[in-house]
Amino acid sequence: MTTPHGDFDTPAFMAVGTKANVKGLLPQQVAATRTQVVLNNTYHLMLRPGEQIVEAAGGAHRFMGWPGPILTDSGGYQAYSMADINDVDDDGVTFKSIINGAKIRMTPERSIAVQNAIGADIIMAFDDCPPSMDPTVGPTNQTRIRIAAIRDGAKGIYDHAARLRIANERTVRWLERCKAAHARAEDQALFGIVQGGTDLEARAWSAERITSIDLPGYAIGGVAVGELQDDIASVTRHTAALLPEDKPRYLMGVGYEQDIVAAVLAGVDMFDCVLPTRNARNGQAFVREGTLRFRNARHERDFGPIEAGCGCAACDPAGHGWATPDGLPFSRAYIKHLFMASEMLGPILLTLHNLWHFQTLMLDIRQAIAEDDWPGFAQKWPRVAAAVPGGDGVV
């Protein structure tokens, strides 16, 4: 893809820089992980420092010192994830600020105006994201969503089918308003978002109407918000096939390796997720064999690297021009010590590693596509390939 701030290869994994930074890393360190495009959060930047400050600084690229492409989300996900303290109506969403509790009104026009001011290369339409499944039935870790569903239902009864229908209809109307309000169409690509939960008919209805509005790209939203892995894969396969082949398809918020591979096989081009960075801050490293938890005692006397053969700055500092004694990597024992001592360097080293891990995955996916060699990919990533829903081991 080509943007005013450079190209990026697809399929692409975008590092999440919610508040105009990828936590713990300098921009050049983010680039050194082979990350080409980052994501900023419209809602958070609107609250602090305010889009006026970002605009006065020359836009998000200059403000955060990142020269490459940036995508901003619209605030629609925050309306969903904090549904118990937000009020949604046909015109927009009234947020309760997480900073000072003040009421903030977000409409499609307001979301686009904020994103125009922030100046990202790709901006997202403001959408109504419903729960993917009925949050009042069965076990769920979405307590806030359940509370909101009960609150909004008639006499405590929540009608999930009605919620999906209302959200789909709103999302289409709001997209029309977003496109009409978009003041920088010449240098900011507006993407529409398909909703519909896990209801495939609702997804088809949404996809038909969203894609009838001509835009540079389209996204699949409301996925990986509590549903099972097989549901994520089936919704993605179904919906991606309904989107134009000649425009980028973006699966929002999906980040486990096997889910990314399944989505690529379905024709998806763009991904973002907090997993590499958030899990790194919590002491978890992604490796080809699975995951490592650095608070576990087994790492206490392990002086090997996070992952043998990895080229990240933590595992191969010499390869990045970092001088360490004898060019040795930062050891598992040292990283465990950093976490147990609450030292900042621990999360930094794991963030570098995890982003490198995911960008290596994307590089190998792109190679498999270019060479039509999915069996070769499966040999490099056997655990991931074996876990791909519907991928039959990617062979």
C-alpha positions in Angstrom: 0.0 0.0 0.0 1.1 3.5 -0.8 0.4 6.4 1.6 1.6 10.0 1.8 4.1 8.9 4.4 5.5 5.9 2.6 4.6 2.4 1.5 4.0 -0.7 3.6 3.8 -4.3 2.5 0.8 -6.5 3.0 -0.3 -8.6 4.7 0.7 -6.1 7.4 0.8 -6.2 11.2 0.4 -2.7 12.6 2.0 -2.0 16.0 -0.5 -0.3 18.4 0.7 3.1 19.6 -2.5 4.1 21.4 -1.5 7.5 22.8 0.9 8.4 20.0 3.7 6.0 21.1 4.4 2.3 21.1 4.9 2.0 24.9 8.6 1.8 26.0 10.2 2.2 22.5 11.7 5.0 20.6 10.3 5.4 17.0 13.6 4.1 15.5 13.4 1.0 17.8 9.9 0.4 16.5 11.2 0.6 12.9 14.1 -1.7 13.8 11.5 -4.5 14.5 10.5 -4.2 10.8 7.2 -2.5 11.7 6.2 -0.3 8.8 2.9 1.2 10.1 1.5 2.0 13.5 -2.0 2.7 14.9 -3.0 5.6 17.0 -6.3 5.9 19.1 -8.6 8.7 18.2 -10.5 8.6 21.5 -7.4 8.8 23.7 -5.7 11.5 21.7 -8.9 13.6 21.7 -8.9 13.4 25.5 -5.2 14.0 25.9 -3.5 16.1 24.7 -6.4 17.1 22.4 -6.5 17.0 18.7 -5.8 20.7 18.5 -2.3 20.1 20.1 -1.5 17.3 17.7 -2.6 19.4 14.7 -0.6 22.4 16.0 2.5 20.1 16.2 2.1 19.3 12.5 0.1 16.2 12.8 0.7 12.8 14.5 3.8 12.0 12.5 5.7 15.0 13.6 4.2 14.9 17.1 5.4 11.4 17.9 8.5 11.4 15.7 7.3 8.6 13.4 7.9 9.1 9.7 6.0 6.2 8.4 2.3 5.5 7.8 -0.2 5.8 10.7 -3.8 4.5 11.0 -6.3 6.0 13.5 -9.3 4.1 14.8 -12.5 6.1 15.2 -13.6 5.8 18.8 -16.2 3.2 18.0 -14.4 0.4 19.8 -14.2 2.6 23.0 -18.0 3.0 22.8 -18.2 -0.8 22.9 -15.5 -1.6 25.4 -16.7 1.0 27.9 -20.4 0.5 27.1 -21.4 0.5 30.8 -20.4 4.2 31.1 -21.4 5.4 27.6 -24.7 6.1 26.1 -25.3 5.3 22.4 -28.2 6.8 20.3 -28.9 7.2 16.6 -26.9 10.4 16.4 -23.7 9.3 18.2 -22.2 8.4 21.6 -22.0 10.3 24.8 -18.7 9.2 26.5 -17.8 9.6 30.1 -14.1 10.7 30.1 -11.7 8.3 31.7 -9.6 11.3 32.7 -12.0 13.5 34.6 -15.4 12.0 34.2 -16.7 14.8 32.0 -19.3 14.1 29.4 -18.0 14.1 25.8 -20.1 13.8 22.7 -18.8 11.8 19.7 -20.7 11.8 16.4 -19.6 10.6 13.0 -18.8 14.2 12.1 -16.8 14.8 15.3 -14.8 11.6 14.9 -13.8 12.5 11.3 -12.9 16.1 12.4 -10.6 14.7 15.1 -9.0 12.3 12.7 -8.6 15.0 10.1 -6.8 17.1 12.7 -4.6 14.2 13.9 -3.5 13.6 10.2 -3.2 9.9 10.0 -2.8 8.3 6.5 -5.7 5.9 7.0 -8.7 6.8 9.1 -11.7 4.7 10.2 -15.4 5.4 10.0 -17.2 5.9 13.3 -19.3 2.7 13.8 -21.7 1.1 16.3 -19.9 -2.0 17.5 -22.3 -4.5 19.1 -21.4 -7.5 21.3 -20.4 -10.4 19.0 -22.6 -12.7 21.0 -25.4 -12.3 23.5 -23.6 -11.1 26.6 -26.5 -12.1 28.9 -26.3 -15.8 28.0 -23.6 -18.2 29.2 -20.2 -17.5 30.6 -18.4 -14.4 29.5 -15.4 -12.3 30.6 -17.2 -9.2 29.3 -18.8 -8.0 32.5 -19.0 -4.4 31.4 -20.8 -5.4 28.2 -23.3 -7.6 30.1 -24.0 -4.7 32.5 -24.7 -2.4 29.5 -26.9 -4.9 27.8 -29.1 -5.4 30.9 -29.2 -1.6 31.4 -30.3 -0.9 27.8 -32.7 -3.8 27.5 -36.4 -3.3 28.1 -37.0 -4.2 31.8 -33.7 -5.9 32.0 -34.3 -8.1 28.9 -31.7 -7.9 26.1 -32.6 -8.8 22.5 -29.4 -9.6 20.8 -30.8 -9.9 17.3 -32.4 -6.5 17.6 -29.1 -5.1 18.9 -27.2 -6.4 15.8 -29.9 -5.0 13.5 -29.8 -1.6 15.1 -26.0 -1.5 15.1 -25.8 -2.5 11.4 -28.3 0.1 10.4 -26.5 2.8 12.4 -23.2 1.9 11.1 -24.3 2.4 7.5 -25.9 5.7 8.3 -22.9 6.8 10.2 -20.6 5.8 7.4 -22.5 8.0 5.0 -22.1 10.9 7.4 -18.4 10.2 7.9 -17.8 10.3 4.1 -19.7 13.5 3.8 -17.8 15.1 6.7 -14.3 13.9 5.5 -12.4 17.1 4.6 -9.0 15.5 3.6 -10.0 12.7 1.2 -7.0 13.6 -1.0 -4.5 12.5 1.6 -6.4 10.4 4.2 -7.9 7.1 3.1 -11.3 6.5 4.8 -12.2 2.9 5.5 -15.7 1.6 6.3 -16.3 -1.1 8.9 -18.5 -4.2 8.5 -20.3 -5.3 11.7 -22.8 -8.1 12.5 -21.4 -10.1 15.4 -21.2 -13.8 14.8 -24.5 -13.8 12.8 -23.4 -14.6 9.2 -26.6 -13.2 7.7 -26.1 -9.9 9.6 -22.5 -9.8 8.3 -23.7 -10.3 4.8 -26.3 -7.5 5.1 -23.7 -5.2 6.6 -21.0 -6.0 3.9 -23.4 -5.4 1.0 -24.4 -2.0 2.3 -21.0 -0.8 3.6 -19.3 -1.8 0.3 -21.9 0.0 -1.7 -20.3 3.2 -0.4 -17.2 3.7 -2.5 -14.1 3.9 -0.3 -10.4 3.2 -0.5 -10.7 0.2 1.8 -12.9 -1.8 4.2 -12.6 -3.4 7.6 -14.1 -6.3 9.5 -15.0 -5.0 13.0 -16.4 -6.6 16.1 -14.2 -9.7 15.9 -12.1 -11.2 18.7 -14.2 -9.6 21.4 -15.0 -12.7 23.4 -16.0 -15.3 20.8 -14.3 -18.7 20.2 -11.4 -19.1 17.8 -13.5 -21.1 15.4 -16.1 -18.3 15.4 -13.4 -15.7 14.6 -12.2 -17.8 11.7 -15.7 -18.5 10.3 -16.8 -14.9 10.5 -13.6 -13.7 8.9 -13.8 -16.2 6.0 -17.5 -15.4 5.4 -17.0 -11.6 5.5 -13.7 -11.2 3.7 -15.2 -13.0 0.7 -17.9 -10.3 0.5 -15.4 -7.4 0.4 -13.9 -6.1 -2.9 -10.8 -8.0 -4.1 -9.1 -4.9 -5.4 -9.1 -2.9 -2.1 -7.4 -3.6 1.2 -9.2 -5.7 3.8 -8.5 -4.9 7.4 -9.4 -7.3 10.3 -9.5 -5.1 13.4 -8.0 -6.2 16.7 -7.0 -9.8 15.8 -3.6 -10.8 16.9 -2.8 -14.4 17.8 -0.5 -15.9 15.2 -2.9 -18.7 14.1 -5.8 -16.2 13.7 -3.7 -14.0 11.5 -2.7 -16.9 9.3 -6.3 -18.1 9.0 -7.4 -14.5 8.1 -4.6 -14.2 5.5 -5.8 -17.5 3.9 -9.3 -15.8 3.8 -7.9 -12.8 1.9 -7.2 -10.3 4.7 -4.4 -7.7 4.2 -4.1 -5.7 7.5 -4.0 -6.5 11.2 -3.5 -4.8 14.5 -3.4 -6.0 18.1 -2.1 -5.1 21.5 -0.9 -8.6 22.2 2.8 -8.2 21.4 3.2 -5.0 23.4 0.7 -5.6 26.2 1.8 -9.1 26.9 5.4 -8.0 26.8 4.7 -5.5 29.6 3.2 -8.4 31.6 6.3 -10.6 31.2 5.2 -12.8 28.3 7.2 -13.5 25.2 6.0 -15.1 22.0 8.3 -17.7 20.5 7.7 -20.2 17.8 7.2 -23.0 20.3 4.5 -21.1 22.2 4.9 -18.5 25.0 7.3 -17.9 27.8 6.3 -16.3 31.1 9.2 -14.5 32.7 7.9 -14.5 36.2 8.2 -18.3 36.3 11.0 -19.7 38.4 12.4 -21.9 35.6 14.1 -18.9 34.0 16.1 -18.0 37.1 19.3 -19.6 36.0 18.7 -19.8 32.3 21.4 -17.7 30.6 20.3 -18.4 27.1 18.4 -15.9 24.9 14.7 -15.5 24.8 14.7 -17.6 21.6 17.7 -19.1 19.8 18.1 -17.8 16.3 15.9 -14.8 16.8 17.2 -11.6 15.3 15.6 -9.1 17.6 17.7 -6.6 19.6 17.2 -8.5 22.8 18.3 -11.9 21.3 20.9 -10.5 18.9 22.1 -7.1 20.2 25.3 -7.1 18.1 23.2 -7.4 15.0 21.6 -4.1 15.9 24.8 -2.3 16.7 24.4 -2.8 20.5 27.7 -3.5 22.3 27.3 -6.2 25.0 30.2 -8.3 26.5 31.2 -10.8 23.8 28.1 -9.8 21.8 26.0 -12.0 24.0 22.2 -11.7 24.1 20.2 -10.5 27.1 19.5 -13.7 29.0 16.3 -15.2 30.2 17.7 -15.0 33.7 18.4 -11.3 33.4 15.0 -10.6 31.9 13.3 -12.5 34.7 15.3 -10.5 37.2 14.2 -7.2 35.6 10.5 -8.2 35.9 10.9 -9.4 39.5 12.7 -6.1 40.3 10.1 -4.0 38.5 12.7 -2.5 36.2 11.6 -0.8 33.0 14.1 -2.6 30.8 12.3 -5.9 31.1 9.1 -4.8 29.3 11.3 -2.9 26.7 13.3 -6.0 25.8 10.2 -8.2 25.5 8.4 -5.5 23.5 11.3 -5.5 21.0 11.3 -9.3 20.9 7.5 -9.7 20.5 7.2 -7.1 17.7 10.1 -8.8 15.9 8.4 -12.1 16.3 5.2 -10.9 14.7 6.9 -9.1 11.9 8.9 -12.2 11.2 5.6 -14.1 11.0 4.3 -11.5 8.5 7.5 -11.7 6.4 7.2 -15.4 6.2 3.6 -15.1 5.3 4.4 -12.7 2.5 7.1 -15.1 1.3 4.7 -18.0 1.3 2.2 -15.9 -0.8 4.9 -14.8 -3.3 6.3 -18.3 -3.7 3.0 -20.1 -3.3 4.7 -22.2 -0.7 2.4 -22.8 2.3 4.0 -26.2 3.1 7.3 -24.3 3.5 5.6 -21.9 5.8 4.1 -24.7 7.9 7.7 -26.2 8.3 8.9 -22.8 9.7 5.9 -22.3 12.0 4.6 -25.9 12.8 2.8 -24.9 16.0 1.0 -22.0 14.4 0.2 -24.0 11.3 -1.3 -26.9 13.3 -3.5 -24.5 15.2 -5.0 -22.6 12.2 -8.8 -23.0 12.2 -9.9 -24.5 8.9 -6.4 -24.3 7.5 -5.6 -28.0 7.7 -2.1 -27.3 8.9 -1.7 -24.7 6.1 -0.8 -27.5 3.7 
